[in-house]
Amino acid sequence: MKKFATLLLLPGLLIIIILLIYPVLRMFVPTFTDGRSLFSNYQLFFSSQNNIQVIFRTLFIAVVTTLITLGLGLPTAYWISRLNGSWRKVVSIIVLFPILTNAVVRNFAWIMILGKNGVINNFLMKLHIISSPLTLLYTNLAIIVGAVYLFLPIMITSLVSSFSQLNYEVEEAAEVLGARPMIVFFKVILPQVSIGIFTGSILVFVGALTAYTTPQLLGGNKNMVLATLLQQQSITLGNWTSASVIAIVLTVIAVVTMLILNGLSKLIDRRNGLEIKN
């Protein structure tokens, strides 16, 4: 029976090898073989100051996007979790509604808002706050604004599920003992939703790290990130080896970040468990 059960796993294993492992190897191996030495392609990539700037810009945008979505998502998710059943469903649908819209359409809407003749510049000029249009579009700020709008529903959804599982008796006990609302929120509530915080942060960070449409439309060629640089090297220039190097670097950054955040979440969850037992 065990041998028969093992044979049943072979079709799924074969599909995984063909569709997942083999394409990754086809991308991974040439970065070491198509060069003068084993790591020559990687040395060439990291020797470029422009590539280093792209890496730091990508990390900066991903980190800032994650922090902003977390700051906006925490109070919003906490408020939604306190609503009654019917209102919670209505508000949750409103929060998720932007996801139902195509990302390209959403980004073009931000172009209309952030452009030199957009809503913000026209509004500020009519109020005589500025005399000439501000450069908001095709900047890092524009990419961050678009990314926050794109990933905020994901962060809120992850946090709402954690807030819904809160032990409100602990919160009430802290209030009875005289703890202020802010102390209760940071000392009692946040530790209980640490898993949701890290889960949402991982989803948002990796999503912002690998996003292509938003940086391309709102950032332009002057503010390239790793995803747009990959597209340039592969589609525009046809340099598939360089594109593979960028893909590997992007994958490694995403995996390392996920491992770090996952380790931190387990560590905090373990500490919370020890505090509760004590």
C-alpha positions as CSV (number, residue, x, y, z in Angstrom):
1,M,0.0,0.0,0.0
2,K,2.8,2.4,0.8
3,K,4.4,1.8,-2.6
4,F,1.1,2.4,-4.3
5,A,0.6,5.6,-2.3
6,T,4.1,6.7,-3.4
7,L,3.3,6.1,-7.0
8,L,0.2,8.3,-6.7
9,L,2.5,11.2,-5.7
10,L,4.6,10.8,-8.9
11,P,2.2,12.8,-11.3
12,G,2.1,15.8,-8.9
13,L,5.8,15.6,-8.4
14,L,6.4,15.5,-12.1
15,I,4.2,18.5,-12.7
16,I,6.1,20.4,-10.0
17,I,9.5,19.5,-11.6
18,I,8.4,20.5,-15.1
19,L,6.5,23.7,-14.2
20,L,8.5,25.0,-11.3
21,I,11.9,23.5,-10.8
22,Y,13.0,23.2,-14.4
23,P,12.2,26.9,-15.4
24,V,14.0,28.1,-12.3
25,L,17.1,26.0,-13.2
26,R,16.9,27.3,-16.8
27,M,17.0,30.8,-15.4
28,F,19.6,30.0,-12.6
29,V,22.2,27.9,-14.4
30,P,23.1,30.3,-17.3
31,T,24.0,33.1,-14.8
32,F,27.0,30.9,-13.8
33,T,27.9,29.3,-17.1
34,D,27.5,32.2,-19.6
35,G,30.5,34.2,-18.4
36,R,34.3,34.2,-18.1
37,S,34.1,32.8,-14.6
38,L,31.6,31.3,-12.2
39,F,30.4,34.6,-10.7
40,S,31.4,37.0,-13.5
41,N,27.8,37.9,-14.3
42,Y,27.1,38.8,-10.7
43,Q,30.3,40.8,-10.4
44,L,29.4,42.7,-13.5
45,F,25.9,43.4,-12.2
46,F,27.0,44.6,-8.7
47,S,29.9,46.6,-10.2
48,S,27.4,49.0,-11.8
49,Q,26.6,52.0,-9.6
50,N,23.2,52.3,-11.4
51,N,22.3,48.8,-10.5
52,I,23.1,49.4,-6.8
53,Q,21.0,52.5,-6.9
54,V,18.1,50.5,-8.4
55,I,18.4,47.9,-5.6
56,F,18.4,50.6,-2.9
57,R,15.5,52.4,-4.5
58,T,13.5,49.1,-4.7
59,L,14.2,48.3,-1.1
60,F,13.4,51.9,0.0
61,I,10.0,51.9,-1.8
62,A,9.1,48.4,-0.5
63,V,10.0,49.3,3.1
64,V,8.2,52.7,3.1
65,T,5.2,51.1,1.4
66,T,5.0,48.4,4.1
67,L,5.4,50.9,6.9
68,I,2.7,53.3,5.6
69,T,0.2,50.4,4.9
70,L,0.9,49.1,8.4
71,G,0.3,52.5,9.9
72,L,-2.9,53.0,8.0
73,G,-4.0,49.4,8.3
74,L,-3.8,48.9,12.0
75,P,-6.4,51.5,13.2
76,T,-8.6,50.7,10.2
77,A,-8.6,46.9,10.8
78,Y,-9.1,47.5,14.5
79,W,-12.2,49.6,13.8
80,I,-13.6,47.1,11.3
81,S,-13.2,44.3,13.8
82,R,-15.3,46.2,16.3
83,L,-18.2,46.6,13.9
84,N,-21.2,44.3,14.1
85,G,-21.6,41.5,11.5
86,S,-23.6,43.3,8.8
87,W,-21.6,46.5,8.9
88,R,-18.3,44.6,9.0
89,K,-19.3,42.8,5.7
90,V,-20.2,46.1,4.1
91,V,-17.0,47.9,5.1
92,S,-14.9,44.8,4.1
93,I,-16.4,44.9,0.7
94,I,-15.6,48.6,0.3
95,V,-12.0,48.0,1.4
96,L,-11.6,45.1,-1.1
97,F,-13.3,47.0,-3.9
98,P,-10.1,48.5,-5.3
99,I,-8.7,45.0,-5.8
100,L,-11.5,44.3,-8.2
101,T,-10.2,47.1,-10.5
102,N,-7.4,46.4,-13.0
103,A,-4.0,47.7,-11.7
104,V,-3.4,49.6,-15.0
105,V,-6.7,51.4,-14.6
106,R,-5.9,52.4,-11.0
107,N,-2.5,53.6,-12.0
108,F,-3.9,55.7,-14.9
109,A,-6.2,57.3,-12.3
110,W,-3.2,58.3,-10.2
111,I,-1.6,59.8,-13.3
112,M,-4.7,62.0,-13.7
113,I,-4.4,63.0,-10.0
114,L,-0.6,63.5,-9.7
115,G,0.1,64.9,-13.2
116,K,1.2,68.5,-13.8
117,N,-2.3,69.2,-15.0
118,G,-3.8,66.8,-12.5
119,V,-6.3,67.2,-9.7
120,I,-3.8,68.1,-7.0
121,N,-1.8,70.7,-8.9
122,N,-5.0,72.3,-10.3
123,F,-6.5,72.5,-6.8
124,L,-3.3,74.0,-5.2
125,M,-3.0,76.5,-8.0
126,K,-6.6,77.6,-7.7
127,L,-6.0,78.2,-4.0
128,H,-2.8,80.2,-5.0
129,I,-0.7,78.0,-2.8
130,I,1.7,77.3,-5.6
131,S,2.5,79.4,-8.7
132,S,3.7,76.5,-10.9
133,P,2.8,72.8,-11.0
134,L,4.6,70.5,-8.7
135,T,6.5,67.5,-10.0
136,L,4.6,64.7,-8.4
137,L,4.4,62.2,-11.2
138,Y,7.4,60.1,-12.2
139,T,9.0,60.3,-8.8
140,N,9.6,57.8,-5.9
141,L,6.7,59.5,-4.1
142,A,4.3,58.6,-7.0
143,I,5.4,55.0,-6.9
144,I,4.9,54.8,-3.1
145,V,1.4,56.4,-3.3
146,G,0.4,53.9,-6.0
147,A,1.8,51.0,-4.1
148,V,0.1,52.0,-0.9
149,Y,-3.2,52.3,-2.7
150,L,-2.6,48.9,-4.3
151,F,-1.5,46.9,-1.2
152,L,-3.4,48.6,1.6
153,P,-6.5,46.3,1.2
154,I,-4.2,43.3,1.6
155,M,-2.7,44.6,4.8
156,I,-6.2,45.5,6.2
157,T,-7.6,42.1,5.3
158,S,-4.6,40.3,7.0
159,L,-5.0,42.4,10.2
160,V,-8.8,42.1,10.4
161,S,-8.6,38.4,10.6
162,S,-6.1,38.7,13.5
163,F,-8.1,41.4,15.3
164,S,-11.2,39.2,15.0
165,Q,-9.5,36.5,17.1
166,L,-8.5,38.9,19.9
167,N,-9.2,37.9,23.5
168,Y,-11.2,41.0,24.6
169,E,-11.3,39.8,28.2
170,V,-7.6,40.6,28.5
171,E,-8.3,44.1,27.1
172,E,-11.1,44.7,29.5
173,A,-9.0,43.5,32.4
174,A,-6.2,46.0,31.4
175,E,-8.8,48.8,31.3
176,V,-10.2,47.8,34.7
177,L,-6.7,48.0,36.1
178,G,-6.4,51.6,34.9
179,A,-4.4,51.2,31.7
180,R,-5.0,54.1,29.3
181,P,-6.4,53.3,25.8
182,M,-3.0,53.9,24.0
183,I,-1.3,51.6,26.6
184,V,-3.9,49.0,26.1
185,F,-3.5,49.2,22.3
186,F,0.3,48.9,22.2
187,K,0.9,46.7,25.3
188,V,-2.1,44.3,25.1
189,I,-3.7,44.4,21.6
190,L,-0.7,44.6,19.3
191,P,1.2,41.5,20.8
192,Q,-1.9,39.4,20.2
193,V,-2.0,40.4,16.5
194,S,1.7,40.1,15.9
195,I,1.2,37.2,13.5
196,G,-1.2,39.2,11.4
197,I,1.2,42.2,11.4
198,F,4.0,40.0,10.1
199,T,1.9,38.2,7.6
200,G,0.5,41.4,6.1
201,S,4.0,42.9,6.1
202,I,5.4,40.0,4.2
203,L,2.7,40.1,1.6
204,V,3.0,43.9,1.2
205,F,6.8,44.0,1.2
206,V,7.2,41.2,-1.4
207,G,4.4,42.6,-3.5
208,A,5.9,46.1,-3.5
209,L,9.4,44.6,-4.1
210,T,8.4,42.7,-7.2
211,A,5.7,45.1,-8.5
212,Y,6.1,46.1,-12.2
213,T,3.0,48.0,-13.4
214,T,2.9,50.7,-10.7
215,P,6.7,51.6,-10.9
216,Q,6.6,51.6,-14.7
217,L,3.5,53.8,-15.1
218,L,4.1,56.1,-12.1
219,G,7.9,56.1,-11.9
220,G,8.9,56.1,-15.5
221,N,12.4,55.2,-16.8
222,K,14.1,57.7,-14.5
223,N,13.0,55.9,-11.4
224,M,13.6,52.3,-12.3
225,V,13.2,49.4,-9.8
226,L,14.4,45.8,-10.1
227,A,11.2,44.7,-11.9
228,T,11.4,47.4,-14.5
229,L,15.1,46.9,-14.9
230,L,14.5,43.2,-15.5
231,Q,11.9,44.1,-18.2
232,Q,14.3,46.5,-19.9
233,Q,17.1,43.9,-20.0
234,S,15.0,41.1,-21.2
235,I,12.4,42.6,-23.6
236,T,14.0,45.8,-24.7
237,L,17.7,44.8,-24.9
238,G,17.3,41.0,-25.2
239,N,20.0,40.4,-22.6
240,W,18.5,37.4,-21.0
241,T,21.5,36.5,-18.9
242,S,21.5,39.9,-17.3
243,A,17.7,39.6,-16.8
244,S,18.2,36.2,-15.1
245,V,20.8,37.7,-12.7
246,I,18.3,40.5,-11.8
247,A,15.6,37.8,-11.3
248,I,17.9,35.8,-9.0
249,V,18.8,38.9,-7.0
250,L,15.2,39.9,-6.6
251,T,14.2,36.3,-5.6
252,V,17.0,36.1,-3.0
253,I,16.0,39.5,-1.5
254,A,12.4,38.4,-1.2
255,V,13.2,35.0,0.3
256,V,15.7,36.4,2.8
257,T,13.2,39.1,3.9
258,M,10.4,36.4,4.3
259,L,12.7,34.2,6.4
260,I,13.7,37.1,8.6
261,L,10.1,38.3,9.2
262,N,8.9,34.8,9.7
263,G,11.6,34.2,12.3
264,L,10.7,37.4,14.1
265,S,7.0,36.5,14.1
266,K,7.8,33.1,15.6
267,L,10.1,34.6,18.2
268,I,7.5,37.2,19.2
269,D,4.7,34.6,19.3
270,R,6.9,32.4,21.5
271,R,7.5,35.3,23.9
272,N,3.8,36.2,24.0
273,G,3.1,32.6,24.9
274,L,5.6,32.6,27.7
275,E,4.2,35.9,29.1
276,I,0.6,34.5,29.1
277,K,1.8,31.3,30.9
278,N,3.6,33.4,33.5
